[in-house]
Amino acid sequence: MLENIKYAWMEILRNKYRSMVVILAYSLVVTITVLISVSTLKLSKDVETTLWDIGAHSVVYIPSAGIQGCCDLVLNPEDEGFFMNNAPTLLVSESIVEEIRLSPNIADASAYLLYRIRPNPEKETWFIGGFELDRPKAFSATMASPSQIVEGAFLHPGDKKKIMVEKDFAFTQGIHVGDQLNLSGTLFEVKGIVNPPLRPGKANIYMDIIELQSLVMMIEPVEKPINAVLVESKGAFYHDAAKEDLIRIMSHLAIISSYGCFEPGMEAMGINRQNAFLIFVLTLIIMFGIAIKLQVSSVYNRMKDFGVLKAMGWTNKILFKQIALESLIFSMLGSMVAILFLIILGWWGPLYELEQMLFSKILWYGLALPLTGGAVSLLVGFLPIAQCSPANILRKY
């Protein structure tokens, strides 16, 4: 074995220019393969990060049969009541919210109270949304999020007697940040103006659910009244299963106000994964093609030498072992050059965000691919030597 390694090195050093070209070609192929694969993987993940949450948001509630069960529970049913999507609703047990959170298909759930009041006889009714301030995962996509604040600030856990007002409502009512609003005899300061898009849990005014619950005046007091649940499923792929869980936990009468775009999101994710896999496969095919070309060219350039060696008594087995060692050395040296270059690129500014993904792939791609490509190309390149007699090789070359 040591003798074979010695001869392999002698051959590599004897043709320095050719050896350098082969090593650099291997390193270039590995570098390009890793960069394309990692870039494709990152792009695919970035796209899926966006698509994953599409349509994965819901508000679930149980409608009431007309006013019964909605407004007959409050002291002033003509002006007050529990509503969702302009329809009266029944109250929901707080334990249901906890049960929904335990679903393996749901990322988070938050209690929600959408309450209708009339601030004074001269004004129309207002809708107030009370939510759990410490559940941003559940309320951000179903009600409003901090990024949608246009003036002032978003509510935070611990805020007392603070509210947010929807932008169009604030404009029509002449409400500004810092104003005081009288809600059921209690003054609340406007902390922020928020402009959410069309959301299932949209309201005119937003506040801490505990403070809103304290404003609800009922004929028979109900501890912590809730009439809806804000739900964030684990992603588009889980959304159908999450909806089934909601119906099972809530009631077959429950209405799930959600987005229908999760299905196109799932389809787009499938296409995205197929494209990423296709790019990776095409890159591998090109890499193997180049490796085979390098090995075959190296063999054909030395066919006369191999003919002489076979005439001297070298068997196909010995020649195969010799060529395999040379191929191994070429691929390993090319791999080391590529790995060094990729590590330097990983430290470089524009590629810094690829660093973690890049380093996780370097050893796999940098070592396994050249060795595999070298093995495949070795088999292809050795066939002409194995099939020809020494006389035919010397006569032809």
C-alpha positions in Angstrom: 0.0 0.0 0.0 2.8 2.4 0.9 4.4 1.6 -2.5 1.2 2.5 -4.3 0.9 5.8 -2.4 4.6 6.6 -3.3 3.9 6.0 -7.0 0.7 8.0 -6.8 2.6 11.0 -5.4 5.4 10.6 -7.9 2.8 10.7 -10.8 1.1 13.8 -9.3 4.5 15.6 -8.9 5.7 14.5 -12.3 2.8 16.4 -14.0 2.5 19.4 -11.7 0.6 21.6 -14.1 -2.0 18.9 -14.9 -2.3 17.9 -11.2 -2.8 21.6 -10.2 -5.5 22.0 -12.8 -7.3 18.8 -11.6 -7.1 19.9 -7.9 -8.4 23.4 -8.6 -11.2 22.0 -10.8 -12.3 19.7 -7.9 -12.1 22.6 -5.5 -14.1 24.9 -7.8 -16.8 22.2 -8.3 -17.1 21.7 -4.6 -17.3 25.4 -3.8 -19.9 26.1 -6.4 -22.0 23.0 -5.4 -21.9 24.1 -1.7 -22.8 27.7 -2.5 -25.6 26.9 -4.8 -27.0 24.3 -2.4 -26.8 26.5 0.6 -28.1 29.6 -1.2 -31.0 27.6 -2.5 -31.7 26.1 0.9 -31.7 29.6 2.5 -33.9 31.1 -0.1 -36.3 28.1 0.3 -36.4 28.6 4.0 -36.9 32.3 3.7 -39.9 31.8 1.4 -41.4 29.1 3.6 -41.0 31.4 6.7 -43.4 33.8 4.9 -45.7 31.1 3.5 -45.8 29.1 6.7 -48.0 31.6 8.6 -50.3 32.4 5.7 -53.9 31.8 6.7 -52.8 30.1 10.0 -55.0 32.5 12.1 -58.5 32.1 13.3 -61.1 33.6 15.6 -63.6 31.0 16.9 -66.9 31.7 18.6 -70.4 30.3 19.1 -73.2 32.4 17.7 -76.4 32.8 19.8 -79.9 32.3 18.5 -80.7 36.0 18.1 -80.4 38.2 21.1 -81.0 35.3 23.6 -77.8 34.3 25.3 -76.0 37.4 24.1 -77.7 40.6 25.4 -80.3 39.3 27.8 -77.5 38.6 30.3 -76.5 42.3 30.5 -78.3 45.1 32.4 -78.7 47.3 29.3 -79.4 44.8 26.5 -80.5 47.5 24.0 -77.0 49.1 24.1 -74.7 46.4 25.3 -73.9 42.8 24.4 -71.4 40.2 23.2 -70.8 40.3 19.5 -68.4 38.9 16.8 -68.6 39.8 13.1 -71.6 41.9 13.9 -73.5 38.8 15.2 -74.5 38.1 18.8 -72.5 35.3 20.5 -72.7 33.1 23.5 -70.1 33.2 26.3 -67.2 30.7 26.3 -65.7 29.0 29.3 -62.1 30.0 30.2 -61.2 26.3 30.5 -61.9 25.9 26.8 -59.1 28.3 26.0 -56.7 26.3 28.1 -57.8 23.1 26.3 -57.3 24.7 22.9 -53.7 25.6 23.9 -53.0 21.9 24.5 -53.8 21.0 20.9 -50.7 19.7 19.1 -51.8 21.6 16.0 -52.1 25.0 17.7 -49.2 27.4 18.5 -51.1 29.6 20.9 -54.6 30.7 21.9 -55.9 33.7 23.7 -59.1 34.6 25.4 -61.0 37.4 23.6 -64.0 39.6 24.6 -65.7 41.7 21.9 -68.2 43.9 23.7 -70.7 46.4 22.3 -71.5 49.5 24.3 -73.2 52.9 23.7 -71.1 55.6 25.4 -74.1 58.0 25.5 -77.6 58.2 24.0 -76.5 60.6 21.3 -73.8 58.3 19.9 -73.8 55.0 18.0 -72.6 51.8 19.6 -68.9 51.1 19.9 -67.2 47.7 19.8 -64.4 47.2 22.4 -62.0 44.3 22.0 -60.4 43.0 25.2 -57.4 40.7 24.8 -54.6 39.1 26.8 -51.7 41.5 26.5 -49.1 38.7 27.1 -50.2 36.6 24.1 -48.8 38.3 21.1 -48.5 35.1 19.1 -52.2 34.7 19.3 -53.5 38.2 18.9 -51.0 39.7 16.4 -52.4 38.1 13.3 -56.0 37.8 14.4 -56.6 41.3 15.9 -53.7 43.8 15.7 -50.0 43.9 16.1 -47.4 46.4 17.4 -46.1 47.0 13.8 -49.5 48.5 12.9 -49.3 51.4 15.4 -49.5 54.7 13.4 -49.3 57.0 16.4 -48.5 56.5 20.1 -47.6 53.0 21.4 -49.0 49.5 21.6 -50.4 48.2 24.8 -48.1 46.3 27.0 -48.7 43.9 30.0 -49.0 46.1 33.1 -50.7 49.0 31.4 -53.6 50.3 33.5 -56.5 52.4 32.3 -54.9 52.5 28.8 -56.6 51.8 25.5 -55.8 51.8 21.7 -58.1 53.2 19.1 -58.6 52.0 15.5 -57.4 54.6 13.0 -60.6 55.2 11.0 -62.7 55.2 14.2 -60.3 57.7 15.8 -60.6 60.0 12.8 -64.4 60.0 12.7 -64.7 60.5 16.4 -62.0 63.1 16.6 -59.9 61.0 19.1 -56.1 61.6 19.6 -53.3 60.0 21.6 -53.5 61.3 25.1 -57.3 61.8 25.1 -59.5 60.5 27.9 -62.5 58.3 26.9 -65.3 57.6 29.3 -66.3 53.9 29.0 -69.1 52.8 31.3 -68.2 55.5 33.9 -64.4 54.8 33.8 -61.8 57.1 32.2 -59.2 55.5 29.9 -56.3 57.2 28.3 -55.7 56.7 24.6 -52.1 55.2 24.4 -52.0 54.5 20.7 -53.7 54.7 17.3 -53.6 51.4 15.5 -54.4 50.6 11.8 -54.8 46.8 11.4 -56.0 45.3 8.1 -59.2 43.4 7.9 -59.0 41.0 10.8 -61.5 38.6 12.3 -61.2 40.2 15.8 -61.2 43.8 14.6 -62.8 46.4 17.0 -63.1 50.1 17.4 -61.2 50.2 20.7 -58.7 47.7 22.2 -57.9 47.2 25.9 -56.7 44.7 28.5 -59.3 41.9 28.7 -59.3 42.0 32.5 -60.2 45.7 32.5 -62.9 45.2 29.9 -64.4 42.3 31.9 -64.7 44.6 34.9 -66.8 47.0 32.8 -69.4 44.4 31.8 -72.5 44.8 33.9 -74.5 41.6 33.9 -77.8 40.6 35.6 -76.0 37.6 37.1 -72.3 38.2 37.4 -70.1 35.9 35.4 -66.5 35.6 36.4 -64.2 36.6 33.5 -66.7 36.6 30.6 -65.2 35.5 27.2 -67.0 35.3 23.9 -64.3 34.3 21.5 -60.8 32.7 21.2 -58.0 34.1 19.1 -56.1 31.1 17.7 -52.7 30.8 15.9 -52.2 27.3 14.4 -48.7 25.9 14.0 -48.6 26.7 10.3 -50.4 26.3 7.0 -49.8 22.5 7.0 -51.5 22.2 10.4 -54.4 24.6 9.9 -57.0 22.1 8.7 -56.2 19.8 11.7 -56.3 22.8 14.0 -59.8 23.8 12.8 -61.0 20.2 13.4 -59.6 20.5 17.0 -61.4 23.7 17.5 -64.8 22.2 16.4 -64.2 19.2 18.7 -63.3 21.3 21.7 -65.7 24.2 21.3 -68.9 22.8 19.7 -70.1 21.7 16.3 -72.1 25.0 16.4 -68.9 27.0 16.6 -67.9 29.4 13.8 -64.3 29.7 12.8 -63.5 33.0 11.1 -60.3 32.4 9.3 -58.4 33.0 6.1 -58.7 30.7 3.0 -55.3 31.5 1.7 -53.5 28.8 3.8 -54.3 26.3 1.0 -52.5 28.3 -1.7 -49.7 28.8 0.9 -49.4 25.0 1.3 -49.3 24.5 -2.5 -46.7 27.2 -2.9 -44.5 25.6 -0.2 -44.7 22.2 -2.0 -43.7 23.9 -5.3 -40.9 25.7 -3.5 -39.5 22.4 -1.9 -39.7 20.7 -5.3 -37.8 23.5 -7.0 -35.1 23.5 -4.3 -34.7 19.7 -4.6 -34.5 20.0 -8.4 -31.8 22.7 -8.2 -29.8 20.5 -5.8 -30.1 17.4 -8.0 -29.1 19.3 -11.1 -26.1 20.8 -9.3 -25.0 17.3 -8.2 -25.4 16.0 -11.8 -23.3 18.8 -13.1 -20.7 18.2 -10.4 -20.5 14.4 -11.1 -20.3 15.2 -14.9 -17.3 17.5 -14.3 -15.6 15.0 -12.0 -16.1 12.2 -14.6 -14.7 14.5 -17.3 -11.6 15.3 -15.2 -10.9 11.6 -14.5 -11.5 10.4 -18.0 -9.3 13.1 -19.4 -6.6 12.2 -16.9 -6.8 8.6 -17.9 -6.7 9.2 -21.7 -3.7 11.5 -21.4 -1.8 8.7 -19.8 -3.1 5.7 -21.8 0.4 5.1 -23.3 1.9 4.9 -19.7 -0.8 2.4 -18.7 -0.1 0.3 -21.8 3.6 0.1 -20.9 2.7 -0.8 -17.3 0.4 -3.5 -18.4 3.1 -4.8 -20.8 5.5 -4.9 -17.8 3.1 -7.2 -16.0 0.9 -4.8 -14.0 -2.6 -6.4 -13.7 -5.9 -4.5 -14.0 -6.3 -4.8 -10.2 -2.9 -3.1 -9.5 -3.7 -0.4 -12.1 -7.1 0.2 -10.6 -5.7 0.5 -7.1 -3.1 3.0 -8.4 -5.6 5.2 -10.3 -7.9 5.0 -7.3 -5.2 6.4 -5.0 -4.5 9.2 -7.4 -8.2 10.0 -7.7 -8.5 10.0 -3.9 -5.5 12.3 -3.5 -6.8 14.7 -6.1 -10.3 14.8 -4.6 -9.0 15.2 -1.0 -6.6 18.0 -2.0 -9.4 19.7 -4.0 -11.8 19.3 -1.0 -9.3 20.9 1.4 -8.8 23.9 -0.9 -12.6 24.3 -1.2 -13.2 23.9 2.5 -10.6 26.6 3.3 -12.1 28.9 0.7 -15.7 28.3 2.0 -14.6 29.1 5.6 -13.1 32.4 4.4 -16.3 33.2 2.6 -18.3 32.3 5.7 -16.5 35.1 7.5 -17.0 37.6 4.8 -19.7 40.2 5.4 -22.1 39.6 2.5 -22.2 35.9 3.3 -22.2 36.2 7.1 -25.9 35.3 7.4 -25.2 32.1 5.5 -22.4 31.2 7.9 -24.3 28.7 10.1 -25.9 26.9 7.2 -22.6 27.0 5.2 -20.5 25.5 8.0 -23.1 22.8 8.6 -22.7 21.7 5.0 -19.0 22.1 4.4 -17.9 18.7 5.8 -20.7 16.8 4.2 -20.4 18.5 0.7 -16.7 19.2 0.9 -15.7 15.7 1.7 -18.5 13.3 0.6 -19.2 14.8 -2.8 -15.6 14.8 -4.2 -15.1 11.3 -2.9 -18.3 10.1 -4.4 -17.7 11.9 -7.6 -14.1 10.6 -7.7 -15.4 7.0 -7.2 -18.0 7.3 -10.0 -15.5 8.9 -12.4 -12.8 6.3 -11.5 -15.1 3.5 -12.6 -15.9 5.3 -15.9 -12.4 6.3 -16.6 -10.9 2.9 -15.9 -13.1 1.0 -18.3 -10.9 1.7 -21.4 -7.8 0.4 -19.6 -9.5 -2.7 -18.3 -11.0 -3.6 -21.7 -7.8 -3.1 -23.9 -4.8 -5.3 -24.1 -1.3 -3.7 -23.8 -0.7 -4.1 -27.5 -3.9 -2.4 -28.5 -3.2 0.5 -26.1 0.4 1.0 -27.4 -0.8 0.7 -31.0 -3.6 3.2 -30.6 -1.8 5.7 -28.4 
